[in-house]
Amino acid sequence: TNTQNQFQSKDGPDEKDSLVLLKGNSSHYLEDNKEDLIENFIFENSTILKKNRYSLTFHCKFDFIKYPFGEQSCPIIIHFKIPDKYHLKLVPESIILDEPSFGMFHITQKTIDVVRKKYYDRLGEYFIIELKFAQDISGMILTVYIPITVLNIINQYTNYLTGPGMLEVVLTINATILMTLASLFISTSNSLPQTDYIREIDYWLFVNFIYPFIIITLNMLSYMAQKFGCKNKIIETGLQWFMRYLLPLFYIVVNIIYYKQ
């Protein structure tokens, strides 16, 4: 993912900004002017250490295909154009963030490296900063995943109800849960980050939403086969076997594939 960056040197006096002359085990803070620099640089075996603090604003493009699972990576590349005649070495010290979290994401890792190479036909020193973000999914587990899964387990239990008058019970339970799932589907979709593509969680929500509808349809077909006295019991037996064994197996496989991603 590409990032758009803007950075500038921090204005005004700052304890992090300094110009230091290192000679042996001693150090001397220099005034940031040409005369003091020339006067002190004539000493041999000395090194000038210049510290600057930069304020950086960055914009990251996240990929929400696997939302809310996985990590989001945000690479930031800062270019310093340094002519070869200047014998300078850039050393990153630390990354200071105003906030440890950004909206629904918190930072799990931050690294910074310095490389000297060519980017887009520009040779120079580059600070390569990589931030990794992740979301705390405990809230979604309690408010989305567990309730929806439990409701569909109750739906599946209705497939094992047999006897006269049980069809009305099955239809009532599944219709009620279908309306509850529709409400959860809408509220969850509205709370997710808006994207122009379909995410994996959208597929998962859709499968869970149509699950009670599939159970209602199969139970109606089974009832019709019994009522109209279907001579071939294979159809009725096949429907019952599908509802009780294949349908829950399909639901389990879908969830395994989704969570394994």
C-alpha angles and dihedrals in degrees: 000000000000124000131205112219138191124180138167139180112265112255125229130021115326131176089225093057114077145140113221132181112213115203115170108305095339131083132202124197110226129210109247095247136102098246095055091044093053093044095055100034094069090080114100124236092026132131129203115220116197118188123196131176118211130199112218131195115192138180120206130199110217128200110224098184092112096033126181091019128066132030132286118224123209115187117195120191120194118190123209114190106213120173115230092241090069112078097213130149120197117214120183114220109186146327116241116195123196091216130024089216136035115211108301093351132081127195115255099174139011126185135173129194136174121223133172109215144111121283119178091344092307117121118202147088117314131197106210110197120184123191123187122203132194135177127234101239097185090099093053092046091057098040104032118014101041097042094047093046093048092050092053092047087057088049090054092050089063090065089070095055110107136174139065116323094015093114092072091051092049093049093046094050095045094044091051092048091045090059091046091051090048089056092047091046093054096043093046093047091051092051094052122091109272113248137169092230136061116261128209091251089058090059091047092050091048093052091050091047096053094041096088090044090055090050092050091049094049093047091050091051090049091049092050091050090054096042097050091046100242105206092207105073091188092084094051093043091047092052092050092047091048093050095046101041117009097043096054089043089055090050092050093049092050091052093046091052092047098048093041091060 
